[in-house]
């Protein structure tokens, strides 16, 4: 039987505008706590994998080397930083899984982190724009402009869906009230999200402020272990499947409304896991913008292309719906510290599967889907997770 790596512990701090001065401090808050949660110590770690995007968000780079500053026992542990834009956290998870499943070690520590609020909104927007193809996006001020353009194209093809986007924002903010890790724990309501106002202005194209995820600081960590090690620990969540599909960076060379790479990733993940969408109890997905979540409904196969509005109108994605989407509040309420996001999505799913999600809990959750993407569906990662113990 091939080796299989399992999630055996985790840690997550509240996201937001945090007093921590840098990503080193953020990583320090989750690394030892994750190991403690797994019932392990720093000397047990065989490999460290760090997901950080950076690209000017922090003056300090070479960030994998910062983890060993937390504890001397980590000084000589191999450590690597992984970057795949907003999917940097998932890239780090996949590298750790590959490390264990190749038989190179038994235990890996994965950390996702980003310090963003030390810069102005304009500076952050400029840094994030690098997740698009700059030869095509040179006239845009920020990555929000990329999704503003995608939203405009979607409305032109399928009709104005501003109300549906507002319902997505309202759903996620309502869910976020119950998430102790969320940047914003306030139920904004549909009317506020659907109304252009001084507090909710247009940001890019048809996108309002409530359609855009927050600039946040944050960190999350996972501990992965091989099967033999996991048997002796108190918890274990396995990857029923995990898939990474890349798509071209250039939106001019593909239909940006298809999210084709995301669709392929979901199709492959379901096939490997031997399931249909109906078997999932929840999905934590990458709603960097409400338009992204709408397109992801279609990419994961909930509805045909152009019919994402049906998911919203029929309440399928609500916590009590047929497939709850983002019971954590998603990036919309939780925040989107770039490198931390992929790891955070997996932690939120693990809490559900262990029955430890508190007010976020979906009753009886036994199978969870996770989708994390870098750029506009360029780097696409899907995980199907289930509890072993």
C-alpha positions in Angstrom: 0.0 0.0 0.0 1.4 3.4 -0.9 2.3 5.8 1.9 -0.4 8.3 2.9 -0.1 11.5 4.8 -2.7 12.7 7.2 -3.5 15.9 9.1 -2.9 15.3 12.8 -2.9 18.8 14.2 -3.5 22.4 13.5 -3.4 26.0 14.7 -5.1 29.2 13.6 -5.1 32.7 14.9 -7.8 35.4 14.4 -7.2 37.2 11.1 -7.4 41.0 10.9 -5.3 44.1 11.4 -3.0 42.6 14.0 -0.3 44.2 16.2 2.2 41.5 15.2 5.0 43.4 13.4 5.8 40.9 10.7 5.2 37.4 9.3 7.9 36.0 11.6 5.8 36.9 14.6 2.7 35.5 13.0 4.4 32.2 12.1 5.7 32.0 15.6 2.1 32.1 17.0 0.9 29.1 15.1 3.9 26.8 14.7 4.4 25.4 18.2 0.7 25.5 18.9 0.0 23.2 15.9 2.7 20.8 17.1 1.2 20.9 20.6 -2.3 20.2 19.2 -0.9 17.2 17.4 0.8 15.9 20.6 4.3 16.4 19.1 7.3 18.6 19.6 9.8 20.6 17.5 12.3 17.7 17.6 9.8 15.4 15.9 9.5 17.6 12.8 11.3 16.2 9.7 10.5 19.0 7.3 9.0 22.5 7.3 7.0 24.0 4.4 6.0 27.7 4.4 3.4 29.3 2.2 4.0 33.0 1.8 3.4 35.1 -1.3 5.2 38.4 -0.2 6.2 40.2 -3.4 6.8 43.4 -1.5 4.3 42.9 1.3 7.2 42.3 3.6 10.8 43.6 3.3 12.1 40.4 4.8 12.1 37.5 2.4 13.7 34.0 2.6 10.8 33.4 5.0 11.1 29.6 5.4 14.3 30.3 7.4 12.3 32.4 10.0 10.5 29.3 11.5 13.6 28.0 13.2 13.9 31.2 15.2 10.8 30.1 17.2 12.6 27.1 18.7 16.3 26.0 18.6 15.1 22.4 18.0 14.0 23.5 14.5 17.4 25.0 13.5 18.6 22.2 11.3 15.2 21.0 10.0 14.9 21.4 6.2 12.6 24.3 5.5 11.3 25.5 2.1 9.1 28.5 1.2 6.4 27.8 -1.5 4.8 30.5 -3.6 1.8 30.1 -5.9 0.1 33.5 -5.5 -3.1 33.1 -3.4 -2.7 29.4 -3.4 0.8 29.5 -1.7 -0.6 27.8 1.4 -2.0 24.9 -0.6 1.3 24.6 -2.5 3.0 24.2 0.8 0.5 21.5 1.9 1.0 19.6 -1.4 4.8 19.8 -1.0 4.6 18.4 2.5 2.3 15.6 1.4 4.7 14.7 -1.4 7.6 14.7 1.1 5.9 12.2 3.4 4.4 10.1 0.7 7.8 9.8 -1.0 9.1 8.3 2.2 11.5 11.1 2.9 10.2 11.7 6.4 7.3 11.0 8.8 6.2 14.4 10.1 5.9 17.8 8.3 5.0 21.2 9.7 3.1 23.4 7.2 2.7 27.1 7.9 0.8 29.7 5.9 1.2 33.4 6.7 1.1 36.9 5.4 1.5 40.4 7.0 -0.4 42.8 4.8 -1.7 45.8 6.8 1.7 47.4 7.2 1.3 48.9 3.8 -1.3 51.2 2.3 -4.2 49.8 0.3 -2.7 51.1 -2.9 0.6 49.4 -2.1 -1.1 46.1 -1.3 -3.2 46.4 -4.5 0.0 46.9 -6.5 1.7 43.9 -4.9 -1.3 41.6 -5.5 -1.6 42.7 -9.2 1.5 40.5 -9.9 -0.9 37.5 -9.6 -2.2 38.6 -13.0 -0.5 38.7 -16.4 1.0 42.2 -16.2 1.4 42.4 -20.0 -2.4 42.4 -20.1 -3.2 44.1 -16.8 -0.8 47.1 -17.0 -3.6 49.6 -17.0 -5.2 48.1 -13.8 -4.4 49.6 -10.4 -5.1 46.4 -8.4 -6.1 42.8 -8.6 -9.7 43.9 -7.9 -9.6 45.4 -11.4 -9.0 41.9 -12.8 -12.2 40.6 -11.2 -14.0 43.8 -11.9 -13.4 43.0 -15.6 -14.4 39.4 -15.2 -17.6 40.5 -13.5 -18.4 43.0 -16.2 -17.9 40.2 -18.8 -20.2 37.8 -16.9 -22.9 40.4 -16.6 -22.6 41.1 -20.4 -23.0 37.4 -21.2 -25.6 36.3 -18.6 -27.2 39.4 -17.3 -26.7 41.7 -14.2 -26.2 39.4 -11.2 -25.4 42.2 -8.7 -28.2 41.0 -6.4 -26.8 37.5 -6.4 -23.4 38.8 -5.5 -24.9 40.8 -2.6 -26.6 37.6 -1.3 -23.2 35.8 -1.4 -21.6 38.6 0.6 -24.5 38.7 3.1 -24.4 34.9 3.5 -20.7 34.8 4.2 -20.8 37.7 6.6 -23.7 36.1 8.5 -21.7 32.9 8.7 -18.6 34.8 9.8 -20.4 36.0 13.0 -19.9 32.5 14.4 -16.2 32.2 13.4 -13.9 33.3 16.2 -11.0 33.6 13.6 -12.9 36.0 11.3 -11.6 39.5 10.6 -15.2 40.8 10.5 -17.8 39.2 12.8 -20.8 41.3 11.8 -24.0 40.4 9.9 -24.0 43.1 7.2 -27.3 42.0 5.7 -28.4 41.9 2.1 -29.6 45.5 1.9 -26.3 47.0 2.9 -24.3 44.6 0.6 -26.7 45.4 -2.3 -26.6 49.2 -2.0 -23.9 51.4 -3.3 -23.1 53.9 -0.6 -20.4 55.9 1.1 -19.6 52.9 3.2 -20.0 50.5 0.4 -18.7 52.2 -2.8 -17.9 50.7 -6.1 -14.3 49.4 -6.1 -13.7 48.0 -9.6 -16.3 47.7 -12.4 -19.6 46.4 -10.9 -17.8 45.2 -7.7 -18.7 47.0 -4.5 -16.5 47.0 -1.3 -18.7 44.2 0.1 -17.9 42.1 -3.0 -14.1 42.1 -2.2 -12.2 40.2 0.5 -10.4 42.1 3.2 -6.7 43.0 3.5 -5.7 41.0 6.6 -2.8 39.7 8.6 -2.9 36.1 9.7 -1.3 32.7 10.0 -2.4 29.1 10.2 -0.5 25.8 10.5 -1.1 22.1 9.9 0.9 19.1 11.1 1.0 16.2 8.6 2.2 12.7 9.5 2.4 9.3 7.9 -0.2 6.6 8.6 2.0 4.7 11.1 2.6 7.9 13.1 -1.0 9.0 12.9 -2.2 5.8 14.4 -0.6 6.7 17.7 -2.0 10.3 17.8 -5.4 11.5 19.0 -6.8 12.8 15.7 -6.3 12.1 12.0 -8.0 13.6 8.9 -7.1 12.0 5.5 -7.1 13.3 2.0 -9.6 11.2 0.2 -8.2 13.0 -2.8 -6.1 16.1 -3.5 -5.5 17.6 -6.9 -3.6 20.5 -8.4 -4.5 21.8 -11.9 -2.7 24.7 -13.5 -4.2 27.0 -16.2 -2.6 29.7 -18.3 -1.9 33.0 -16.6 -3.1 35.0 -19.6 -6.8 35.6 -19.5 -6.6 36.7 -23.1 -5.8 33.1 -24.1 -8.8 31.5 -22.4 -12.3 32.2 -21.5 -12.0 33.8 -18.0 -15.6 32.9 -17.2 -15.1 29.2 -17.5 -12.6 28.7 -14.6 -11.6 25.7 -16.7 -8.6 24.7 -14.4 -10.9 24.8 -11.4 -13.5 22.6 -13.1 -10.8 20.1 -14.1 -9.5 20.0 -10.5 -12.9 19.4 -9.1 -13.7 16.7 -11.7 -10.4 14.9 -11.0 -10.8 15.2 -7.2 -14.3 13.7 -7.3 -13.2 10.8 -9.6 -10.2 9.9 -7.4 -12.3 10.1 -4.2 -15.1 8.1 -5.9 -17.8 10.6 -4.9 -20.3 13.0 -6.4 -21.0 16.6 -5.1 -24.1 15.1 -3.3 -21.7 13.2 -1.0 -20.1 16.3 0.3 -21.4 17.9 3.5 -19.8 21.3 3.0 -17.2 23.2 0.9 -14.8 25.8 2.0 -14.0 27.7 -1.2 -11.9 30.7 -2.3 -14.2 33.7 -2.4 -11.6 36.4 -2.9 -14.4 38.2 -4.6 -18.1 37.3 -4.6 -17.9 36.8 -8.4 -15.2 34.1 -7.7 -17.6 32.2 -5.5 -20.4 32.4 -8.1 -18.1 31.1 -10.8 -16.9 28.4 -8.5 -20.5 27.1 -8.1 -20.4 26.5 -11.8 -16.9 25.1 -12.0 -17.5 22.6 -9.2 -20.6 21.4 -11.2 -23.4 22.6 -8.9 -25.2 24.1 -12.0 -24.4 24.6 -15.7 -22.5 27.6 -16.9 -24.3 30.9 -16.5 -26.6 29.5 -13.9 -24.7 30.2 -10.7 -27.5 32.6 -9.7 -29.7 29.5 -9.1 -27.5 28.4 -6.2 -28.0 31.8 -4.6 -31.7 32.1 -5.4 -32.6 28.6 -4.2 -30.5 28.8 -1.0 -28.4 25.8 -1.8 -25.2 27.3 -0.4 -26.7 28.4 2.9 -25.6 26.6 6.1 -28.9 24.7 6.1 -28.9 24.3 2.3 -28.1 21.2 0.1 -24.4 22.0 0.0 -23.2 24.6 2.5 -20.5 26.8 1.0 -18.2 28.7 3.3 -19.9 28.1 6.7 -16.7 29.8 8.1 -17.7 33.0 6.4 -15.0 32.4 3.7 -12.4 34.9 2.7 -15.1 37.5 2.6 -15.6 37.6 6.4 -12.5 35.7 7.6 -10.1 37.8 5.6 -7.5 36.9 3.0 -3.9 37.0 4.3 -2.5 35.6 1.1 -0.1 32.8 2.2 -2.3 31.8 5.1 -5.5 31.2 3.1 -4.9 27.8 1.7 -3.9 26.4 5.1 -6.8 28.2 6.8 -9.3 26.6 4.4 -8.1 23.2 5.4 -8.2 24.0 9.1 -11.8 25.2 8.8 -12.7 21.9 7.1 -10.9 19.9 9.8 -12.8 21.6 12.5 -16.0 20.6 10.8 -15.0 17.0 10.4 -13.9 16.8 14.0 -17.2 18.3 15.2 -15.2 21.2 16.7 -16.5 24.1 14.6 -18.8 25.6 17.3 -21.4 27.9 15.8 -20.1 27.2 12.3 -20.8 23.5 12.7 -22.6 21.6 9.9 -24.3 18.7 11.8 -22.9 15.3 10.9 -20.2 16.6 8.6 -18.1 13.7 7.5 -16.8 14.7 4.1 -15.6 18.2 3.2 -14.4 19.8 0.0 -11.7 22.6 -0.1 -10.9 24.8 -3.1 -8.0 27.3 -3.1 -6.8 29.2 -6.2 -3.9 31.4 -7.1 -4.7 34.3 -9.4 -7.9 34.1 -11.5 -8.2 30.3 -11.4 -4.6 29.9 -12.5 -3.3 27.6 -9.8 -6.3 25.4 -8.7 -6.2 23.1 -5.7 -9.0 20.8 -4.6 -9.0 18.6 -1.5 -11.6 16.1 -0.4 -11.1 15.5 3.3 -12.6 12.9 5.7 -12.1 12.1 9.4 -10.2 8.9 10.2 -10.1 9.4 14.0 
